[in-house]
Amino acid sequence: MNTLQFKTNINCGNCIKSVTPFLNALETVDRWQVNTDVSDKILSVETEESEAMVKQQVEKAVQDAGFRIESI
């Protein structure tokens, strides 16, 4: 399993609720979580698919939900 990490501006429970339908809709993502306790608001994504493909899908999903995202 691959774990991808991203810096985001998803910083609270309501933000997580807003992005949830977008990330849950991605069939290539097995599990995801946002650590809002750190300053970079790290989104971790677990997948068994190609990292490059999933990275693009996750970035688009988070941006479509109205948030900033940057791969780290």
Buried (B, 14 or more C-beta within 10 A) or exposed (E): EEEBEBBBEBEEEEBBEBBEEBBEEBEEBBEBEBEBEEEEBBBEBBBEBEEEEBBEBBBEBBEEBEBEBEEE
